[in-house]
Amino acid sequence: MEDEDFFEHVIFNPCNSITFAPTLERQKTDMQITNNSSHTIMVKWKSTRPGVYGTVPTYSTVKPGETAVTLLIFKGLVRNECSKNRDRLSILVTAISATDLPAKQIWTNSDLYRKFAIGNLHKATIGIVYAGVHYQHVPGDEGKMMKMKCDDGEENLSTCLMPTEQN
C-alpha cells in the first residue's frame, strides 16, 4: 500500500479549527471524518487538556467510502483560562487490515496493533479557538467562513466558525 496515498484520501471537516465560547457552559459540536481511501482506517483522539475537552467516541474505525461523526465536547473554562494555551485536538490515524475487533482494543494492545496496522501512523491537528479571545467575535457570525492563518503561514479560507450546541 502506498502509505501517503491513504492519508491524502482522509478528509476532516472542519479541517483546521473549531470555535467555542469562553464560558463555563458545556458546549459540543460534530467533526466528520470521511474515508475516501481503499482501506479501513482506525482513529484515536487526544487533547492538550483531557479534563477540559472530550470526544465521543475516542476510538473508532471508518470503512472505505464512509463518513464517521465524532462529538467534540468542551466542558467549559473561565475566560482568562482560555487564552493561556494553544489548545488542540490531535487525531491519530492509521490504515488497518479488515477486522471486527473494536478500535479501542487494537489501539490499547500492542500485539493487536502490530497485527492489524498497515503502514505509518499519521497525525492531524484541530486547533481550538475561543470567540472573542483569539479573534474579534461579531454576534450573528456563527457558522460563517473566516480567513485565518494556518501553521504553515498560508491563509485558509475553509476554516469555519463552528456553531456550538450549548447544554
N, C-alpha and C positions, 0 to 999 in steps of 0.2 A: 504494500500500500504506500502511496506517496503521502507521507505524513503531513506535509504542508498543504496538500490539496484538501484533506478532510476539514481542517480548521478554517480554511478560506470559505467553506460552504456552510458554516455555522453562523447564524445571524442572531444578534441580540437586539431587542427592542424594549426600552431605549438602549442606545448603543454606548453612550458616554457618561451620562449622569442622570440622577433623579433629584427632585427638589422636594424638601419638606419644610413646613413652617417651624420656626424655632420656638416651640411651646412644650409644655409638659404633657400635652394631649397625645394619646396614641394615634398614629397615622399609618396607613398602609396603601400600597399600590402594587400593580402587577408588572412582572418582567416576562417577556416572551422569549423563548429560545427556539429557533427554527433550525432543524437539521436537514439541510439540502445535500448532505454527503451520502455516500453509498454504505456507510457503516453506522451501526448504533453507537451513540455517544453516551458517556457517563459524566455526570455533573456533580460537583461538590461546591457549596457556598461557604465562604469565610468572611469575616468582617474585622475592621480595626477595633471595634468595641462590641464584643458579643453580648454584653449586658444591655446595650442600647439598641442594637439592630438585630433582627432575626429574619429568617426565611422559612417558608413552608412550601415544599419540602426542602430540607437541607441537602439531601442526596436524591438524585433522580437519573433516569435513563430517557433518552429521546431516540426513537427509531427513525430510520431514514424517511424523509418526506413528511415528518410530523413536527408539530409545534407543541411545546410544553409551556405551561404558565407556572411561575413561581411567585408567591406572595411575598413582597418585601415589607417588613414591619419596622417602623421607627417607634420606640417605646416612649420617646419624649425626653427633652432636656431643657433646662433653663437657658435663656438666650445667650448669656455670656459663656456657657459651656459649648455652644455650637460653633464658635469661631476659633477655638483653640487648636483644633486638629484639622488635617485634610483627610476627613473620614472617607472610607470607600468600602465597597463590597468587592470581593475577589471571587471569580468563578473559575474553578479548575475543571478542565475538560480533557477527556481522552477518548479515543475510539476503543470499542471493546468487541470481542467475539460475541456471537449470539448466545444468550443465556437467559434463564428465567429467574436467576438469583436477584435479590434486591440490591440496589446500588450501594446502600449503606454497608451491607455485608461484604461486598467486594472491596470498597474503599478502606474498611477497617481491618481487613485480613490480608496481610502482605502476600501470602501464598496464593490466594484467590486473585489478587490484583495482578501478580506476575502471570498467572494463568490466562486471564481474560483481556488485559490491556494490550492494545496494539499501538506501537509507535510511541511518540513522545507525549508528555503531559503538557498541555497548553494552559495559559492563564490570561483571562480578560479582567479588566478592572472597570467598575462603575463608580464614578465619583458621587459623593453625597454633597449637595448644595443646599444651603438654608436661605429661604426667601428673606430678603431684607438684610442679610448678613454678608453673603458673598456677592450679591448684586442688588440693585435697587428694585424692589418689588412694586409693581404697578397693579392696584386692585383691578380684577377682571381679566388679567392677562394669563391666568392659569390655563395650561394646555396649548398655548401658542408657541410658535417657533422662536428660538432665541439664539443669537450668534454668540458663541463662546470660544475662547482659545483652548485648544487641546494641548496635552502634554508635549506634543511634537511641534508646537508653535503654529500649527495650521488652524485657520478659522473653520469651525464646523457648523454648518447651518442645519444639520439634522439633530442636534441636541435639543430636546424638548423639555419644557417645564411640565412635569407630570402632575395632573390633578390628583390630589390625595383624598382618600376617604378617611374621615376622622370619626373615631368612636372609641 
